[in-house]
């Protein structure tokens, strides 16, 4: 017989109007929890399929848009990021984000351009960031070993979540933050829609002790760098406060993926052959990886979904729009999702609970789906750019720089205020005044108590 979980986690002294179930304890799910901590009328529980937190993870970097969204969502989440963020160590300017060079072919070793951004490059190791985010979430709100297998969303009653261990939980709304392998996605768009698509690309990853890397290649190895070459690229940047060098060899011409798992062993000689003839700096990075475990990581994306919600169930992050890593926007787009959704959930009233929730999720879908799906396409295009395969540009260094700078502006400087304003406007059930939200303070996330008449 099943038993209910998470029906109430708060004292009766603080009445709860809405109960939110977050399926998935990854970055987006945990950051959403941090955002919901601000609202006394919302209770939440996180249901994570894994039995415990994991040390497994890779180096991650995301742009200014993700960092700004994180600041607004909750200072605790941004503090977790800042604690583990790693910057370039020897760049001439603190605002340097990444140096792009030609890695193979004519002009190998020559710089294409150097990208700058306010605050410069910042990266982190996923497991470190997750651990910090978990610290600020009350333990009674986190439930491990809870693999969602089915959801019942029946009118007039709470949504019921069924887990693989036979237990159930109830909530007023379900947020699927369970990643590219999402089980919630099929609840929203159906079993035969939105299945992840293999992109034809694979990556070989290595985490190298930075002292060894410096000894082998010199101090500049501590800075983020992307080497572009025919059909491939080599990415390297520091993580873990500069103690580790993250190296990713990207193969855009890997071809068919004939493995059952998404990660497969690979013979080192195949990697060495694939990246032969690259310039000296790249050869140094490749040699550093030789002693590491050799695996090919296939790269997949979620195709454009017809909707991000159905009834009282919604998708965020990779469950909605998993993308290739080439634009550095996977996490950033998820954080934009969280920002908009968290603000909308904060406006909920208890006048007509089910109707209010569906209006909020519909507004979220209208604002976030078009932008995030555009970024999925742009990320694939960025990979083609790095592989010197983008039509009309190829290996033209000036054209690569111009195109990528234009895309960076589109990616990294969205109007977050406008997204929130539009979402609140769509949510006609909200009692919030959209005119006030257009004055949202991006530094704090605060909305002024009174509107100003000044422009």
N, C-alpha and C positions, 0 to 999 in steps of 0.2 A: 504494500500500500504506500502511495506517495505521501510525502510530508511537505508542508508549505515552508518556504524559506523567505526571509527578507520582507515579511509582511509589515513590519514596523521596526525601526531601529532608533526611534527617538522618544524622549520623555513625553508623557501626556501633558506636561506643562507647556510644551511648544507644539500646538496643533499643526498637523501636516495636511496640506491640501492636495499635494501631488506626490506620487511615488514613481520614480524613474528607475528602470532597470537598464544598466549598461552591460551589454554582452561583449566581453573582451577587455582584458587588462593591459593593453598596449599603450603606446604614447597617447593616442587620441582619447581612448577611454578614460585614462587616468587624468589627463588635463581637463576633460569635461567634468570629472568629479571635483577637481580643484575649483572650476568655475561655479559649479552648483553649490559649493560650500558657502557661497555668499547669500544664498536665499533661504530664509527661515521657513518658508512655506513649501519647500521641496525636499523630499527625502530621496535618497538614491542608494542602490546597491550595485556592486560590480560582480559579475559572474565570469570567471576565467576558466577556460578548459584545462589549462596546465595544472599540475598538482602543486606547484610552487613557483616562486619567481625564479628566473633562469639567468645564468651568466652568459648565455649564448647571445651573440649580437654582433653587429658590424659598426664600423665608423659611419657616422651620419653628419651631414652638414645641411643646413637650410638657410634660405635667404632672409633679407630684412623684413619681408612681409610676414613670414612665420614668427620672427622674433617680436615684431610689433604686436601681432595678434596675441602672442603669449603674454606680453606685458599687460594687455587689456583684460585678458581672461582672469588672471589672478596673479598677484605679486609673488605668491608662494611657488607657482609653477615656473615663473621666470627666474626666481632665485635658484631653483633646482637646476635650470639650464645654465645659468651664470656660474654656478659652482663647478660644473664639469666642462664648461666650454673651453676649448683650446684654440689659441690664436697662432698665426704665423709667428715664428720666433726671430727671424733675422731680416724681415722685409724692411725696405727703406722707409715705408710709410705705414702707420697703423691702419690705414684705410685700404691697404692692398687686399683684395679678395683672392685673386688667382692669377698666375702667369700662364699664358698659352703659348706653346711653341710648336714648330713643325718637328715631328719625331722621326719621319722617314721620308726619303725622296728628295727632290730638289729643295735646297735650302734647309736641310735637316739641321736642327739645333738653333735655327733662327727664331727669334721671338715673333709671334703674331701680334699680340697686344697684352697689356696687363689690365685686368679688370679691378676697379676700385669700388668700394661701397662704404657708407658711414659705419664706422666701427670695425671694418675689415672682416676678414675670414674668421669664422668660429665653427668648430666641429665638436663632436662628443662621441663617446662610445655608448651605444644604445642601452646596454645593460646597466651602466652607471646612472644614466639619466632616469631609467625606469625605477631603479632602486630608490633614488631620491624622491621621485614622485609618490611612490608607495608610502614613504615615511609620513607624509602629511595627510594620508587618508586613514580615517579610523579603521582599525583592524576588523571591527564587527561589520563593516560595510563591504568587505572583500571576501568572496567565496571562491576558493580554488577547487579544481576538479569538477567543474560544472560545465559540461559540454552540452550546449543547447541542441536539441534534435527537432523540436517542433514548437510552434506558437499557436495559441488559440486566441483570436481577437474577435469576440462575439459582442454584438451591440448590447448595451445595458449591463455589462459586467466587466470587471477588470481583465486585462490581458493575462493569460496563463502561459508560463514558460515551462516546457517539459525538458528535463535533463536526461542524459544517458544513464544515470545511476538510479532512475526511477522517481526522483524527487521532482517537485514543482515549486514555482514561485509565482507571485502575482505582482502586477504593477499597473499604473495608469498609462504608461507609454514605454516602449522598448526602443533603445538606441543600439543599433548594430555597429560595433566597433571591433569586429572580429576578423579584420584583415582580408587579404586577397582570397583566402580559402573560406570565406564567410558562409555560414549556414543561414544567417539571417537574410542574405541577399535573395535566396530562392523563395523566402517567405514574401518578399516584396515584389519581385518581378517574375517569379515562376522558375521551375526547375530547368527549363531549356533556354533561358535567357540570361545573359550576363556571365557566361562561363569564361574564365580567364583565357586569354589568347597568347600563345607563344609568339614572341616578336622576331625570332630568328637570330637573336643575340644571346651571347653567354659572357660570363665574367669569371676571371680567376682572381681570387682575393688572397692577400697576405697581410699579416700583422707582424711587423718587424721591430725588434728592440731598437730604440732610437740611437742609443750609444753606438751600436754596431753600424747603423746606417750612417752616422756622422763620421765614424772612423773610416768607413769605406768610401764615402762620397763627399764629405765635407759638410760644413754647417748649413748651406743653403737647402739641403734636403729637408730641413725643418719647415719649409714653406709649401703652401699648396701650389700644385702645378699640374697642368693637363698637356700632354703631348699628343698631337693629332697626326694620324697617319692613314694610309690607304686601307680602308676597311676595318680599322681598329684605332684604339686610343689607350693611353696609359695615364692613369690618375693617381696622384699621391698627395697625402696631406697628413699633418700631425694630429694625434688624438691623445687622450688621457694625460692632459697637461704637458704634452710634448714627450712623454715617456715612450710612446709607440708611434711608428710610422704605418699608416694605412695605405696599402698599394692595391690598385684594382687594374687588371689588364682586361680591356673590353674588346671582345671579338664580335664585330657586326656581321661577319660572314660565317658564323659557326654552322649554319645550315639546319637540317632537321634535328629535332630532339627525339631520340629513340629510346629514352630511358623512362622507367616507370616513375621514379622520383624526380624532383625538380633540381636536385643536386646530385652530381655523379662524379666518381673518381676519374682522373685523367692522368695519362702518362706524361711525365715532365718533358720528354723529348718532343712531344706534340706541341707543347707551349713554346718551347725554345725555337722550334722550327717556324711556328706561326709568327713569332716576333723577331725573326732574324733580320739583320740589316738595319736595325734602328740605331739612332745616334747614341753616343757614348753614355750620356746621362741615363737614358732609358735602359741601356744594357746593364748599367750598374743596378738599377731597380730590379730588373729581371733576375740577375744573379742573386740578389738578396732574398728573393722568393724561393730559390732552388731548394733550400733546406726545409721549407714549410710544407704542410700538407697540401696536396694538389687535388683540387676539386673544381669542376666547372659548375657554375651557378647559372641556370637558365633564367632568362628575363622574360616576364610575362606582364600583361596589362589587362585591365577590365575594359571591355568594349563599352561604348556609350549606352547607358541604361535609359529606358524611357521614363523612369521616375526614380527618385531617391526615397520615396516613402509610399506606404499603403496603409490606410486606416491610422492606427496609433503606433506604427512601427516605421522607423527611419534608419538610414545608413549614413555613416560618416567615414572619412578617411579611406583606407585601402579597400574596405568592403564596398565602397561606392565607386571609387575611381583610381584603383591601383595603377601606377604608371611606371615607366622606365626611370632610372635614376639620373639621366643625363642633364636635366635642368635643375636638379637639386630641389625639386618641388613636392616630392611625395609627402613628407611630413608637413611642409608649409601649407599645402592645400588642405590637409586634414585639420590643421590648426585654424585656418580660416573657417572651415566647417564648424568647428567647435565654438569659435567666437560668435558666429551668427546664431547658431542653435542655442547656445547658452543665454544670449541676450533675449531671444524669443521666449524660451522657457521661463525666464525671469519675469515676463509680463503676464503669465497665466493667472487667470482669476478662477474662482470656483462657481461661476454662474451656470455654465453648462460644460462640465468637465470634458466630456468626450469631444464635443464640438470644438471647444477651445483648442484642445490638443491637435486635432486634425487640421485646423486652420493654421496653427503655428508650424506644423510639419510641412504643410503645403507651401507656406511662405518661405520656409527654409529651402525647399526644393526649387522654387522659382528663382531664387537668388543664387544659390550655390551650384546647381547642376550645370548651367551654361558655362560659367567661368572655369570650373574644375575640369570639365570635359574638353574645353579648348586647350587647357594646359597639358592634358594627356597627349594631345596631338602635337603640341609644341615641343614636348619633351622628346618624342620620337624624332622630330625634325632636328632638334639639337644634337641628338646622337648622329644623325646623318651629316651634320655640319662637322662634328669632331672627326668623323671617318672620311672626311673630304669627299663626300658623296652627294651633297645637296645640289640638286639641279640648278644650274646657272651660277654656281659659286665654286664648287670643286676645291682646288687647293689655292685659290686666289686669296692671299693673306689679308689684303685690304677689305675684300668683300666679306671674308669670314668675320673680321673684327666688327665691321659695320652692322652686319646682320645680327651677330650675337649681342652687341650692345643694345640694339633696338629691342630684341627679345627680352633682355635683362630688365629694361625699363618696364616692359609690359608685365613681366613676372613679379618683379620685386617691389613695385611701387603702386599697388592697387589702392583704391580709395576705400579703406576699411569702414570709414564713417558712412560712406554711401551705401555699402552693402548692408550695414545694420539698418540704416534709414529706410532703404527699400523693403527690407524684410518686414520691419515693423509696419510699414505702410500696407503690405500685402495681407498682414495678419489683422483683418478687420475686427476680430474679436478682442484684440488687445486694448487695454485701457491706457496704454502708454501714448504719449504725444509724439509722433514722428518728428515734428519740428524741433523738439528739444534734443532728440537723438542726433540730429545733424551737427550739433555743437559738442558732441562727445569728445572728451579730452583723451587723445590717443596715448598720452603718457600715463594716465591713471585709470582710464576706463570710466571715469565719473561723468555723470550727466548733471549740468547745472540745475539748481532748484527752480530758477526763474529764467525765462528766455530774455536775451538782450535784444534791443531794437537796433543795435548797431550792426553794420555789415562786417 
